[in-house]
Amino acid sequence: MTTKPDLIRRQQALAATLEKYRAKPFDWRGGTTCVHMARFHLRKMGHRPEKLPAIRSLLAARRALDARGWADVRAMLASMLPEIPPAAMLPGDLATADGPDGLGGILVCAGPHKLIGWHEDTAEMVVIDYDPAAVTGAFRV
């Protein structure tokens, strides 16, 4: 069972992540990607994820994943966090979905059937109504 202090911590981390990334465009060169957002969010949730290598292009992201033996961002998260069913996500948990580049994308759960992240239909980070069937992985933070 999730305790009240845990829900407050989750809400505060989610608010900080939204404040930092809301309406910002995805930008490889500027370091505004789903991996950067996930790392920021994990830190706000009390985790200490490793420092990111310089990832400023799709090619650099592919190389960074390959160097660690990860096929995509889902495999990366699976190596760090416990996997859960998408229906069990709480605000602040992380989800993955397929993306057009083959790496997948990381999103943050913002509540029931709501995820925040980037979508190929818009340049800016948005709140997305999601179909649980579209989620390729869900991870407890």
C-alpha positions as CSV (number, residue, x, y, z in Angstrom):
1,M,0.0,0.0,0.0
2,T,1.3,3.5,-0.8
3,T,1.7,5.7,2.2
4,K,0.6,9.3,2.3
5,P,4.1,10.7,2.6
6,D,5.0,8.6,-0.6
7,L,2.1,10.1,-2.4
8,I,3.2,13.6,-1.4
9,R,6.7,12.9,-2.5
10,R,5.4,11.7,-5.8
11,Q,3.2,14.7,-6.3
12,Q,6.1,17.1,-5.5
13,A,8.5,15.3,-7.9
14,L,5.8,15.3,-10.6
15,A,5.2,19.0,-10.1
16,A,8.9,19.8,-10.4
17,T,9.2,17.7,-13.5
18,L,6.2,19.4,-15.1
19,E,7.5,22.8,-14.1
20,K,10.9,22.2,-15.7
21,Y,9.7,20.5,-19.0
22,R,6.1,21.7,-19.7
23,A,5.8,23.1,-23.2
24,K,9.5,22.6,-23.9
25,P,10.3,21.2,-27.3
26,F,12.2,17.9,-27.7
27,D,15.8,19.0,-28.5
28,W,18.8,16.6,-28.8
29,R,21.3,19.4,-28.9
30,G,19.8,21.2,-25.9
31,G,19.6,18.1,-23.8
32,T,15.8,18.2,-23.6
33,T,14.9,14.6,-24.2
34,C,12.9,11.9,-22.5
35,V,16.0,10.4,-21.0
36,H,17.0,13.8,-19.5
37,M,13.5,14.3,-18.2
38,A,13.5,10.8,-16.7
39,R,16.8,11.4,-15.0
40,F,15.6,14.7,-13.5
41,H,12.4,13.0,-12.3
42,L,14.3,10.1,-10.7
43,R,16.5,12.6,-8.9
44,K,13.5,14.4,-7.6
45,M,12.1,11.1,-6.4
46,G,15.2,10.4,-4.4
47,H,17.1,8.1,-6.8
48,R,20.7,8.6,-7.8
49,P,20.8,7.7,-11.5
50,E,24.2,7.6,-13.1
51,K,25.4,10.7,-15.0
52,L,24.3,10.8,-18.6
53,P,26.9,10.7,-21.4
54,A,26.7,13.6,-23.9
55,I,23.7,12.6,-25.9
56,R,23.1,15.3,-28.5
57,S,21.8,13.2,-31.4
58,L,19.8,10.1,-32.3
59,L,23.1,8.4,-33.3
60,A,24.7,9.3,-29.9
61,A,21.7,7.9,-28.1
62,R,21.9,4.7,-30.1
63,R,25.6,4.3,-29.4
64,A,25.1,5.0,-25.6
65,L,22.4,2.3,-25.4
66,D,24.5,-0.1,-27.4
67,A,27.6,0.4,-25.3
68,R,25.6,-0.7,-22.2
69,G,23.9,-3.6,-24.0
70,W,20.4,-2.0,-24.0
71,A,18.2,-2.5,-27.1
72,D,16.0,0.5,-26.2
73,V,15.0,2.8,-23.3
74,R,12.7,0.0,-22.0
75,A,15.7,-2.2,-21.5
76,M,17.5,0.6,-19.8
77,L,14.8,1.2,-17.3
78,A,14.3,-2.5,-16.7
79,S,17.9,-2.7,-15.6
80,M,17.3,0.0,-13.0
81,L,13.7,-0.2,-11.7
82,P,11.2,-2.9,-10.9
83,E,8.7,-3.5,-13.7
84,I,5.0,-3.3,-12.9
85,P,1.8,-3.7,-14.9
86,P,0.8,-0.5,-16.6
87,A,-2.6,-0.5,-14.8
88,A,-0.6,-0.4,-11.5
89,M,1.2,2.8,-12.2
90,L,1.0,5.6,-9.7
91,P,1.7,9.3,-10.3
92,G,5.5,9.6,-10.8
93,D,6.1,6.1,-12.1
94,L,7.8,5.8,-15.5
95,A,6.4,4.2,-18.7
96,T,7.8,3.4,-22.0
97,A,6.2,3.4,-25.5
98,D,7.4,2.7,-29.0
99,G,8.6,5.7,-30.9
100,P,9.4,6.4,-34.6
101,D,13.2,6.2,-34.0
102,G,13.4,2.6,-32.7
103,L,14.7,3.7,-29.3
104,G,11.3,4.1,-27.7
105,G,10.3,6.9,-25.4
106,I,10.1,7.4,-21.7
107,L,7.0,9.1,-20.1
108,V,6.0,10.0,-16.6
109,C,2.7,8.9,-15.2
110,A,0.7,12.0,-14.2
111,G,-2.4,10.1,-13.0
112,P,-5.0,7.7,-14.2
113,H,-4.5,7.3,-18.0
114,K,-2.3,10.4,-18.2
115,L,1.4,10.5,-19.1
116,I,3.7,13.4,-19.7
117,G,6.3,13.4,-22.4
118,W,6.9,14.0,-26.0
119,H,4.7,12.7,-28.8
120,E,5.6,12.6,-32.5
121,D,2.5,14.7,-33.3
122,T,3.7,17.7,-31.3
123,A,7.1,19.4,-30.7
124,E,6.4,20.3,-27.1
125,M,6.2,18.1,-24.0
126,V,2.5,17.5,-23.4
127,V,0.1,15.6,-21.2
128,I,-1.0,12.6,-23.1
129,D,-4.2,10.5,-22.7
130,Y,-2.9,7.0,-23.1
131,D,-4.2,3.6,-24.0
132,P,-2.6,1.0,-21.6
133,A,-2.1,-1.3,-24.6
134,A,0.3,1.3,-26.1
135,V,2.6,1.2,-23.0
136,T,5.5,-1.2,-23.7
137,G,6.7,-1.1,-20.1
138,A,5.9,0.4,-16.7
139,F,8.3,0.9,-13.8
140,R,7.9,1.7,-10.2
141,V,9.9,4.7,-9.1
